[in-house]
Amino acid sequence: MSEPGHTHLMEQLRQVAKGLAATFAPFCEVVVHDLDDPDHAIVAIENNLSGRSVGDPATELGLARLDDDAYPQVVANYPNRFADGRRVKSTSIGIKDERGHYAGALCLNIDMTVFDGIGTALDHFGRSDGAAPAESLDPANGDAIRARIDAFAADRATTPRALRTTQRRELVRELKAQGFMEVRRSAGIVADHLGVSRATVYADAK
């Protein structure tokens, strides 16, 4: 029979497992292992993705901890696979008792095939047809205007949207003197980058 302290520890790990599983559902399986009974080590399994059951035996990693108290307590982000071949990223956290012996483990297994599918979809969505005519929705010299604004702000150890009113007016007048305000839609570019209205930009330029 398990000691009261051990039973309490396992119950607390069950609660941690429930919280983690609720946070990372449905991608992450969370398993609690009781290493006092390695032949029936799994005492809780949340978001069951591996098909295992409560009462299943400890893994090789769990057995390694039982054999060596010096075994790393945290083994993070190691590659793994479910029985059906799905690719998994796993983290195993060994739990020691007050004597420094391994009493249990909390394991997280993330099904990476879900993210593989998302990555493929995003890659497909981001493709463009190279045969289409070259086009930019950004007005000519838009990048040059934003770069000039960024440089002005950096020289004053701040960001474009944090410029003081006097600094903003100085900037807009410089842009006008340098011909940037003659660029098509320049007022909109400047306004968006500074976080002000176009009316403010027009007023600053006077």
C-alpha positions in Angstrom: 0.0 0.0 0.0 1.3 3.5 -0.9 2.2 5.8 1.9 -0.2 8.8 2.5 2.4 11.3 1.2 2.8 9.3 -2.0 -0.9 9.1 -2.5 -1.3 12.8 -2.0 1.5 13.5 -4.5 -0.1 11.4 -7.2 -3.5 13.1 -6.6 -1.8 16.5 -7.0 -0.1 15.4 -10.3 -3.6 14.3 -11.6 -4.8 17.8 -11.0 -1.8 19.3 -12.8 -2.4 16.9 -15.7 -6.1 18.0 -16.0 -5.1 21.6 -16.0 -2.4 21.2 -18.7 -4.6 19.0 -20.8 -7.5 21.6 -20.7 -5.1 24.3 -21.7 -3.4 22.5 -24.6 -6.4 20.4 -25.9 -6.7 18.8 -28.3 -3.1 18.6 -29.4 -1.4 17.4 -26.2 -1.8 14.2 -24.2 -0.8 14.4 -20.5 0.1 11.3 -18.6 0.8 10.7 -14.9 3.0 7.7 -14.0 3.3 6.2 -10.6 6.7 4.7 -10.4 6.0 2.8 -7.2 4.1 0.3 -9.4 6.0 0.2 -12.7 4.0 -2.7 -14.1 0.8 -0.6 -13.8 2.4 2.9 -13.8 -0.2 4.9 -15.7 -2.6 6.3 -13.2 -4.1 9.1 -15.3 -4.2 10.0 -19.0 -5.8 13.2 -20.3 -6.5 14.0 -23.9 -5.7 10.4 -24.8 -3.9 10.4 -28.2 -1.7 7.3 -27.8 -4.4 4.8 -27.2 -2.9 3.7 -23.9 -5.0 3.0 -20.7 -4.8 3.5 -17.0 -2.9 0.6 -15.6 -0.4 0.3 -18.5 3.2 -0.2 -17.6 6.0 2.4 -17.3 8.0 3.4 -20.4 11.7 2.8 -20.8 12.3 6.3 -19.6 10.4 5.6 -16.4 12.3 2.4 -15.8 15.6 4.3 -16.4 14.6 6.7 -13.6 13.9 3.9 -11.2 17.4 2.5 -11.8 19.2 5.8 -11.4 18.2 8.7 -9.1 20.7 10.8 -11.0 18.8 10.4 -14.3 17.8 13.9 -15.6 14.6 15.1 -14.0 13.4 17.0 -17.1 13.8 15.6 -20.6 12.2 18.1 -22.9 11.1 18.2 -26.5 12.5 14.9 -27.6 11.2 13.2 -30.8 8.8 10.3 -30.3 6.1 8.3 -32.1 2.7 7.0 -31.2 2.0 3.3 -31.9 0.3 4.2 -35.2 3.3 6.1 -36.5 2.2 9.6 -35.8 5.1 12.0 -35.1 5.2 13.3 -31.5 7.1 15.8 -29.5 7.4 14.6 -25.9 8.5 16.1 -22.5 8.9 14.0 -19.4 9.2 15.5 -15.9 10.4 13.2 -13.2 8.9 13.7 -9.8 11.1 12.9 -6.7 10.0 12.2 -3.2 11.5 13.9 -0.1 14.3 11.2 -0.1 15.4 12.1 -3.6 14.0 8.9 -5.2 11.8 9.0 -8.3 8.2 8.5 -7.3 6.4 9.4 -10.5 6.5 11.3 -13.7 4.4 13.8 -15.6 4.6 13.4 -19.4 3.4 15.6 -22.2 3.0 14.2 -25.8 2.1 16.6 -28.6 0.8 15.3 -31.8 2.9 17.1 -34.4 0.9 15.7 -37.4 -1.8 18.3 -36.7 0.8 21.1 -37.1 2.3 19.5 -40.2 -1.2 19.8 -41.7 -1.5 23.5 -40.7 2.0 24.2 -42.1 1.1 22.6 -45.4 -2.1 24.6 -45.6 -0.4 27.9 -44.8 2.4 27.2 -47.4 -0.3 26.5 -50.0 -2.2 29.7 -49.1 1.0 31.8 -49.3 2.0 30.7 -52.8 1.6 33.1 -55.7 1.7 32.5 -59.4 5.0 33.7 -60.8 3.5 34.2 -64.3 1.4 37.1 -63.0 2.5 40.6 -63.9 4.7 42.3 -61.3 2.6 44.5 -59.0 2.9 46.1 -55.6 0.0 47.4 -53.6 2.4 49.7 -51.8 2.8 53.1 -53.5 6.2 53.9 -55.0 8.8 55.0 -52.4 6.5 53.9 -49.6 9.3 51.8 -48.0 11.7 54.8 -48.4 9.3 57.0 -46.5 8.8 54.5 -43.7 12.6 54.0 -43.5 13.2 57.8 -43.2 10.6 58.0 -40.4 12.2 55.1 -38.6 15.6 56.7 -38.8 14.3 60.0 -37.5 12.7 58.3 -34.5 15.8 56.1 -33.9 18.0 59.2 -33.8 15.9 60.4 -30.9 15.8 57.1 -29.1 12.2 56.5 -29.6 9.7 54.9 -32.0 7.6 56.6 -34.7 4.4 56.4 -32.7 6.0 57.7 -29.6 7.3 60.9 -31.2 6.3 64.1 -29.3 4.1 66.6 -31.2 7.0 69.0 -31.8 9.2 66.1 -33.1 6.4 64.9 -35.4 6.0 68.3 -36.9 9.8 68.6 -37.4 9.7 65.2 -39.1 6.9 66.0 -41.4 8.5 69.3 -42.5 11.7 67.4 -43.2 9.8 64.9 -45.3 8.2 67.8 -47.2 11.6 69.5 -47.8 13.1 66.3 -49.0 10.3 65.8 -51.5 8.8 62.7 -49.9 5.4 64.4 -49.5 5.1 64.6 -53.3 4.9 60.9 -53.5 1.4 59.5 -54.3 -0.5 58.7 -51.1 2.4 59.9 -49.0 0.1 61.5 -46.4 -1.6 58.2 -45.8 1.7 56.3 -45.5 3.1 58.8 -43.0 -0.2 58.9 -41.0 -0.4 55.1 -40.8 3.3 54.8 -39.7 3.0 57.5 -37.1 -0.5 56.4 -35.9 -2.1 59.8 -36.6 -4.8 61.0 -39.0 -4.0 62.3 -42.5 -5.5 65.6 -41.4 -2.8 65.9 -38.7 -0.1 65.2 -41.3 -1.5 67.9 -43.6 -1.6 70.3 -40.7 2.0 69.4 -39.6 3.3 70.0 -43.2 2.0 73.6 -43.3 
